[in-house]
Amino acid sequence: MLIIAGLGNPGSKYAGNRHNIGFMAVDAIQQRHSFSPWSKKFRAEIAEGELGGGKVLLIKPQTFMNLSGEAVGEAMRFYKLEPADLVAIYDELDLPPGKARLKTGGGHGGHNGIRSLDAHCGREYRRLRLGIGHPGVKEMVQNHVLGDFAKADKAWLEPLLDTLADNADMLVRNEDSQLMNKIALALGGKAEEEKPRKENKTTEKKPAGQSHIHQARNHNQPKVLATGPMADILKKMFGNKGE
């Protein structure tokens, strides 16, 4: 069995946040394929199904972002799974909007959801980072991450979620580079190799409850690219909200 964990915060207040792109990704996979309806277990919402000839459990922890590992770890222990049986999908400030990176292991990069997974699930699981871009200055990071996607973001968010959902079976077959190529091509670019990133050992430790959004680095955001048909999820998310 493979667990695909989308990270985010529960509740309608956070549903459209950039921080919840992991929830949006597993919602898209659940809707696209023959998964069970969402149910509650392991202090999470789960849906069961098959992809690429293997059993898959989609999970959305309901413990809030910073305690994500508690819910995912509970599911892994129940099914007697190893870190290699887990894929985590989450937001990444250090990637431009629409960019994706997928690798096994590595550091948490200041992301407290991943810090929690590392503590409860081990570290050698696959990490699918979905870029949400950086607002440009550190002081704006919290509002950016905990703010809703704008309507203009649908130009890259739709094809990203759509392509990920269409090709989710590649996660089961460990076809990681092929999946990255599919996403890059759907967004009008070329796939790039994941480069290892070093942990900053001099970084001062922060309290467990502090979110990674306070330790982001500055990056410029690119132009949005393509459009796609993930209308159902995104219509519910955006409604008539302005940009």
Residue pairs with C-beta under 8 A, 6 or more apart in sequence:
1 54
1 55
1 56
1 57
1 79
1 81
1 85
2 51
2 54
2 55
2 56
2 57
2 85
2 86
2 87
2 171
2 172
3 56
3 57
3 58
3 59
3 72
3 75
3 76
3 79
3 81
3 85
3 86
3 87
4 26
4 29
4 56
4 57
4 58
4 59
4 87
4 89
4 168
4 171
5 22
5 26
5 58
5 59
5 60
5 61
5 68
5 72
5 86
5 87
5 88
5 89
5 117
6 22
6 23
6 24
6 25
6 26
6 27
6 58
6 59
6 60
6 89
6 90
7 22
7 23
7 61
7 65
7 68
7 88
7 89
7 90
7 91
7 113
7 114
8 14
8 17
8 19
8 20
8 21
8 22
8 23
8 24
8 60
8 65
9 17
9 19
9 20
9 64
9 65
10 60
10 61
10 62
10 64
14 20
14 146
15 23
15 237
16 148
16 149
16 237
16 238
16 241
17 145
17 146
17 147
17 148
17 149
18 91
18 132
18 144
18 145
18 146
18 147
18 148
18 149
19 65
19 91
19 145
19 146
19 213
20 91
21 89
21 90
21 91
21 130
21 132
21 157
22 60
22 88
22 89
22 90
22 91
22 113
22 130
23 60
24 157
24 161
24 233
24 237
25 89
25 128
25 130
25 161
25 164
25 165
26 47
26 58
26 59
26 60
26 89
27 60
27 233
28 161
28 162
28 164
28 165
28 230
28 233
29 35
29 51
29 58
29 164
29 165
29 168
30 38
30 47
30 49
30 58
31 165
31 232
31 233
32 165
32 166
32 168
33 49
33 50
33 51
33 165
33 168
34 49
34 50
35 47
35 48
35 49
35 56
35 58
36 47
36 48
36 49
37 47
38 45
38 46
38 47
38 60
39 45
39 46
39 47
40 46
40 62
41 75
42 59
42 71
42 72
42 74
42 75
42 78
43 61
43 62
43 63
43 70
43 71
43 74
44 59
44 60
44 61
44 62
44 63
44 71
44 72
44 74
44 75
45 59
45 60
45 62
46 57
46 58
46 59
46 60
46 75
47 57
47 58
48 55
48 56
48 57
48 58
49 55
49 56
49 58
50 56
51 168
51 169
51 171
51 172
52 169
52 170
52 171
52 172
52 173
53 172
54 172
56 172
57 75
57 79
59 71
59 72
59 75
61 67
61 68
61 70
61 71
61 72
62 71
63 70
63 71
65 112
65 113
65 211
66 112
66 113
66 115
66 116
66 208
66 209
66 211
67 116
68 113
68 116
68 117
69 113
69 115
69 116
69 117
69 118
69 119
69 120
69 121
70 116
70 120
72 86
72 88
72 117
72 120
72 121
73 117
73 120
73 121
75 81
76 82
76 85
76 86
76 121
79 85
82 122
83 121
83 122
83 123
83 124
83 125
84 104
84 124
84 125
85 125
86 117
86 121
86 125
86 126
87 125
87 126
87 127
87 128
87 171
88 113
88 114
88 117
88 125
88 126
88 127
88 128
89 128
89 130
90 111
90 113
90 114
90 127
90 128
90 129
90 130
91 111
91 129
91 130
91 132
91 145
92 101
92 109
92 111
92 129
92 130
92 131
92 132
93 132
93 133
93 134
93 141
93 144
93 145
93 213
93 216
93 217
93 219
94 109
94 131
94 134
94 216
94 217
94 219
95 101
95 129
95 130
95 131
95 132
95 133
96 131
96 133
96 219
96 220
96 221
96 222
97 131
97 132
97 133
97 153
97 156
97 157
97 221
97 222
97 224
98 131
98 156
98 157
98 159
98 160
98 187
98 222
98 224
98 225
99 130
99 131
99 187
99 189
100 128
100 129
100 130
100 131
100 160
100 164
100 180
100 183
100 184
101 128
101 129
101 131
101 180
101 194
102 126
102 127
102 128
102 129
102 176
102 179
102 180
102 194
103 126
103 127
103 176
103 194
103 196
104 124
104 125
104 126
104 127
105 123
105 124
105 125
105 127
106 123
106 127
106 196
106 197
107 197
107 198
107 199
108 114
108 115
108 118
108 212
109 197
109 212
110 203
110 212
110 215
110 216
111 212
112 208
112 210
112 211
112 212
113 212
114 127
114 212
115 212
117 125
126 171
126 176
128 171
130 160
132 144
132 145
133 144
133 219
133 221
133 222
134 141
134 144
134 216
134 217
134 218
134 219
134 220
134 221
135 141
135 143
135 144
135 221
136 218
136 219
136 220
136 221
137 218
138 216
138 218
141 213
141 214
141 216
142 211
142 213
142 214
144 213
145 211
145 213
145 216
146 213
148 237
148 238
148 241
149 157
149 237
149 238
150 243
151 238
151 241
151 242
151 243
152 224
152 243
153 224
154 227
154 234
154 238
155 224
155 225
155 226
155 227
156 187
156 224
156 225
156 226
157 230
157 234
158 227
158 228
158 229
158 230
158 231
158 234
159 186
159 187
159 225
159 226
159 227
159 228
159 230
160 183
160 186
160 187
160 228
161 228
161 230
161 233
161 234
162 186
162 228
162 229
162 230
163 182
163 183
163 186
163 187
163 228
164 179
164 183
165 230
166 182
167 178
167 179
167 182
167 183
170 176
170 178
170 179
170 182
171 179
177 191
180 191
181 191
183 191
184 190
184 191
184 192
185 191
186 226
186 228
187 225
187 226
188 225
188 226
189 225
203 215
206 214
206 215
